[in-house]
Amino acid sequence: MSAITSLPNPAPAPAPATPGTLKVTQARVLRSEWLKFRSLRSTLYTSLTAVVLTIGISALMSALTASQYPTYSPAEKASVDPIGTSLAGFSFAVVAFGVLGVLLMSGEYSTGMIRSSLTVVPRRLPVLWAKLAVFAAVIFSVSLVTSLVSFFLGQALLDGQHIGVTLSAPGALRSVIGAALYVTVAGMIGVALGALLRNTAAGISVFTAVFFVIPPLMNLLPFSVRAHSAQYLPSNAGQALWGGAYGVAHPLSPWTGFALLCGYALILIGAAAWRLRRADA
């Protein structure tokens, strides 16, 4: 009689693995926005333009001041601000940083990429917070290095007339850091305008008008009006932090002016967040 050997039942085939669903977190949105930010060629070109423009204009103003200093009257010599002169380029470079801020948000609307972003992040606001955080971190780092280079180069040029100062001089370190803070917050206003207006041309036009066109037009107003209003413009308020508010009769104190600039930014960011939540892309 042959023995019947019972074979064990074959093990069931494993069920196919299903990919896990990744939870949308602010950290992941932040990482995604950083990848998008550094992959844009406009980011690199605009940043380089801003850096070259800032250092170049600052050096030019310092060189001109040093060359003309012997011809100044005693009152003019006493009014020379070596710190503000060496950082003068930030008055113009703020437009480049603002344009970059507008493009960061309005560019997604012009290409339609914003629909993909908001589909992946249905709560919407994390996208805006991530863009602002990435922009602020990168622009502050770049502009701080630019500010240091502009300051030391400017003081080297001014030293020919023995009017240069060191970084330990009163207000010097605050001004160097303040110039970087100024263009960073101004650029964040650009991001908010891009999200609020959703149009690149409109965002750039409004930003340029506020920071570059309206301030000189204030000189057309009667002095009694200009003296009590010019200091509250976003550009003049922010420039008070580093000594760039030239021609303002009653400039705000440095940190008061910067606080006012931050207030403008918060109002526009709040309006942009409201529209992002309420209006379709």
C-alpha positions as CSV (number, residue, x, y, z in Angstrom):
1,M,0.0,0.0,0.0
2,S,1.6,3.2,-1.1
3,A,1.6,6.1,1.3
4,I,-0.1,9.2,0.3
5,T,1.9,12.2,1.1
6,S,-0.2,15.4,1.7
7,L,1.4,18.5,0.3
8,P,0.8,21.8,2.1
9,N,-1.5,24.3,0.4
10,P,0.4,26.9,-1.5
11,A,0.6,30.2,0.1
12,P,-1.8,32.8,-1.3
13,A,-0.2,35.4,-3.6
14,P,0.5,38.7,-1.9
15,A,-2.0,41.4,-2.7
16,P,-0.5,44.2,-4.9
17,A,0.8,47.0,-2.9
18,T,-1.2,50.2,-3.1
19,P,0.8,53.4,-3.0
20,G,0.3,55.3,0.2
21,T,-1.3,58.7,0.1
22,L,1.0,61.5,1.1
23,K,-0.6,64.0,3.4
24,V,-0.4,67.6,2.2
25,T,1.6,69.5,4.9
26,Q,3.0,73.0,5.0
27,A,6.6,71.6,5.0
28,R,5.9,69.6,1.7
29,V,4.3,72.7,0.1
30,L,7.3,74.7,1.2
31,R,9.7,72.2,-0.4
32,S,7.6,72.2,-3.6
33,E,7.7,76.0,-3.8
34,W,11.4,76.1,-3.2
35,L,11.9,73.7,-6.2
36,K,9.7,75.9,-8.4
37,F,11.5,79.0,-7.3
38,R,15.0,77.8,-8.0
39,S,14.0,76.3,-11.3
40,L,12.8,79.5,-12.8
41,R,15.3,81.3,-15.0
42,S,13.6,84.6,-14.4
43,T,14.5,84.2,-10.7
44,L,18.2,84.0,-11.5
45,Y,18.3,86.7,-14.1
46,T,16.2,89.2,-12.0
47,S,18.3,88.5,-8.8
48,L,21.5,89.0,-10.7
49,T,20.2,92.2,-12.2
50,A,19.2,93.5,-8.8
51,V,22.6,92.6,-7.2
52,V,24.6,94.3,-10.0
53,L,22.3,97.3,-10.1
54,T,22.5,97.8,-6.3
55,I,26.3,97.5,-6.0
56,G,26.9,99.5,-9.2
57,I,24.7,102.4,-8.3
58,S,26.0,102.5,-4.7
59,A,29.6,102.5,-5.9
60,L,28.8,105.3,-8.4
61,M,27.2,107.5,-5.8
62,S,30.0,107.0,-3.4
63,A,32.6,107.8,-6.1
64,L,30.8,110.9,-7.1
65,T,30.5,112.1,-3.6
66,A,34.2,111.5,-3.0
67,S,35.2,113.4,-6.1
68,Q,32.9,116.4,-5.5
69,Y,33.5,116.5,-1.7
70,P,36.3,119.1,-1.9
71,T,34.0,121.6,-3.7
72,Y,31.2,121.3,-1.1
73,S,30.4,124.1,1.3
74,P,30.9,123.5,5.0
75,A,27.1,122.9,5.3
76,E,27.1,120.4,2.5
77,K,30.0,118.6,3.9
78,A,28.2,118.3,7.3
79,S,25.2,116.9,5.5
80,V,27.0,114.0,3.8
81,D,25.8,110.6,5.0
82,P,28.5,108.1,4.2
83,I,26.3,105.2,5.2
84,G,23.3,106.1,3.2
85,T,25.5,107.1,0.2
86,S,27.1,103.6,0.1
87,L,23.7,102.0,0.1
88,A,22.0,104.3,-2.4
89,G,21.5,101.5,-4.9
90,F,18.8,100.0,-2.8
91,S,16.5,102.9,-3.7
92,F,16.5,101.7,-7.3
93,A,17.1,97.9,-6.9
94,V,13.8,97.7,-4.9
95,V,12.0,97.7,-8.2
96,A,13.9,94.6,-9.4
97,F,13.1,92.7,-6.2
98,G,9.5,93.9,-6.4
99,V,9.1,92.7,-10.0
100,L,10.5,89.4,-9.0
101,G,7.9,89.2,-6.3
102,V,5.1,90.0,-8.7
103,L,6.3,87.4,-11.2
104,L,6.6,84.7,-8.5
105,M,2.8,84.7,-8.1
106,S,1.4,86.2,-11.3
107,G,3.5,83.9,-13.5
108,E,1.6,80.9,-12.3
109,Y,-1.7,82.6,-13.3
110,S,-0.4,83.5,-16.8
111,T,0.8,79.9,-17.4
112,G,-2.2,78.2,-15.8
113,M,0.1,76.3,-13.3
114,I,-1.8,77.8,-10.4
115,R,-4.7,75.4,-11.2
116,S,-2.3,72.4,-10.7
117,S,-0.9,73.9,-7.5
118,L,-4.4,74.5,-6.0
119,T,-5.6,71.1,-7.0
120,V,-2.7,69.5,-5.1
121,V,-3.2,71.9,-2.2
122,P,-7.0,72.4,-2.0
123,R,-6.8,74.6,1.1
124,R,-5.0,77.2,-1.1
125,L,-3.5,79.4,1.6
126,P,-0.5,77.1,2.3
127,V,0.7,77.9,-1.3
128,L,0.7,81.6,-0.6
129,W,2.5,81.1,2.8
130,A,5.1,78.9,1.2
131,K,5.8,81.3,-1.6
132,L,6.2,84.2,0.8
133,A,8.5,82.2,3.1
134,V,10.7,81.0,0.2
135,F,10.9,84.5,-1.3
136,A,11.7,86.2,2.0
137,A,14.4,83.7,2.9
138,V,16.2,83.9,-0.5
139,I,15.8,87.6,-1.1
140,F,17.0,88.6,2.4
141,S,20.0,86.3,2.1
142,V,20.9,87.7,-1.3
143,S,20.3,91.4,-0.4
144,L,22.2,91.1,2.9
145,V,25.3,90.0,1.1
146,T,24.7,92.7,-1.5
147,S,24.3,95.3,1.3
148,L,27.6,94.3,2.9
149,V,29.5,94.4,-0.4
150,S,27.9,97.8,-1.2
151,F,28.8,99.2,2.2
152,F,32.4,98.2,2.3
153,L,33.0,99.2,-1.4
154,G,31.4,102.5,-0.8
155,Q,33.4,103.2,2.4
156,A,36.6,102.3,0.5
157,L,35.8,104.9,-2.1
158,L,34.8,107.5,0.5
159,D,38.0,106.9,2.4
160,G,39.9,108.9,-0.2
161,Q,38.4,112.0,1.4
162,H,38.6,110.6,4.9
163,I,34.8,110.5,5.3
164,G,34.3,106.7,5.3
165,V,33.1,104.9,8.4
166,T,33.4,101.4,9.7
167,L,30.6,98.9,10.4
168,S,30.9,99.7,14.1
169,A,29.9,103.3,13.5
170,P,26.6,104.3,15.0
171,G,23.7,103.2,12.8
172,A,26.0,101.4,10.3
173,L,25.0,97.8,11.2
174,R,21.4,98.7,11.5
175,S,21.4,100.4,8.1
176,V,23.2,97.4,6.4
177,I,20.7,95.0,7.8
178,G,17.8,97.5,7.3
179,A,18.5,97.8,3.6
180,A,18.1,94.1,3.2
181,L,14.9,94.1,5.3
182,Y,13.5,96.9,3.2
183,V,13.8,95.2,-0.2
184,T,12.7,91.9,1.3
185,V,9.4,93.3,2.7
186,A,8.9,95.4,-0.5
187,G,9.4,92.3,-2.5
188,M,6.7,90.5,-0.4
189,I,4.4,93.4,-1.3
190,G,5.1,92.5,-4.9
191,V,4.1,88.9,-4.2
192,A,0.9,90.1,-2.6
193,L,0.1,92.3,-5.6
194,G,0.8,89.4,-7.9
195,A,-1.7,87.2,-6.0
196,L,-4.2,90.0,-5.7
197,L,-4.2,91.3,-9.2
198,R,-3.3,88.0,-10.9
199,N,-1.8,89.9,-13.9
200,T,1.9,90.5,-14.4
201,A,1.6,93.9,-16.1
202,A,-0.9,95.3,-13.6
203,G,1.2,94.1,-10.6
204,I,4.4,95.5,-11.9
205,S,2.7,98.8,-12.9
206,V,1.2,99.3,-9.4
207,F,4.4,98.3,-7.6
208,T,6.5,100.6,-9.7
209,A,4.1,103.5,-9.3
210,V,4.0,103.2,-5.5
211,F,7.8,102.8,-5.0
212,F,9.3,104.7,-7.9
213,V,6.8,107.1,-9.4
214,I,4.7,108.6,-6.7
215,P,7.5,109.6,-4.3
216,P,9.1,112.2,-6.7
217,L,5.7,113.4,-7.7
218,M,5.1,114.4,-4.1
219,N,7.5,117.3,-4.8
220,L,4.8,118.9,-6.9
221,L,2.6,119.3,-3.9
222,P,2.7,122.4,-1.6
223,F,5.3,122.0,1.1
224,S,2.7,122.2,3.8
225,V,1.0,119.1,2.4
226,R,4.2,117.2,1.4
227,A,5.9,117.8,4.8
228,H,3.1,116.0,6.6
229,S,2.4,113.1,4.2
230,A,5.5,112.1,2.2
231,Q,7.0,110.2,5.2
232,Y,4.1,107.8,5.2
233,L,4.6,106.5,1.6
234,P,5.8,102.9,1.7
235,S,9.1,103.7,0.0
236,N,10.0,106.6,2.4
237,A,8.8,104.7,5.4
238,G,11.0,101.7,4.6
239,Q,14.0,103.8,3.5
240,A,14.0,105.5,6.9
241,L,15.5,102.2,8.3
242,W,18.8,102.7,6.4
243,G,18.9,106.4,5.7
244,G,17.6,106.5,2.2
245,A,14.6,108.8,2.7
246,Y,16.2,111.8,1.0
247,G,14.2,115.0,0.7
248,V,11.7,114.0,3.3
249,A,11.1,117.0,5.6
250,H,10.0,114.9,8.7
251,P,11.2,111.3,8.2
252,L,9.9,108.7,10.5
253,S,12.2,107.0,13.0
254,P,14.0,103.9,11.6
255,W,11.9,101.2,13.2
256,T,8.7,103.1,13.1
257,G,9.1,103.5,9.4
258,F,9.9,99.8,9.0
259,A,6.9,98.9,11.1
260,L,4.6,101.0,8.8
261,L,6.1,99.3,5.7
262,C,5.3,95.9,7.3
263,G,1.8,97.1,8.0
264,Y,1.3,97.9,4.3
265,A,2.6,94.4,3.5
266,L,0.3,92.7,6.0
267,I,-2.7,94.5,4.6
268,L,-2.0,93.5,1.0
269,I,-1.1,89.9,2.0
270,G,-4.4,89.7,3.9
271,A,-6.3,90.9,0.8
272,A,-4.4,88.5,-1.4
273,A,-5.2,85.6,1.0
274,W,-8.9,86.6,1.0
275,R,-9.1,86.6,-2.8
276,L,-7.2,83.4,-3.1
277,R,-9.7,81.6,-0.8
278,R,-12.8,83.2,-2.4
279,A,-12.1,83.6,-6.1
280,D,-11.4,80.7,-8.6
281,A,-8.0,80.5,-10.3
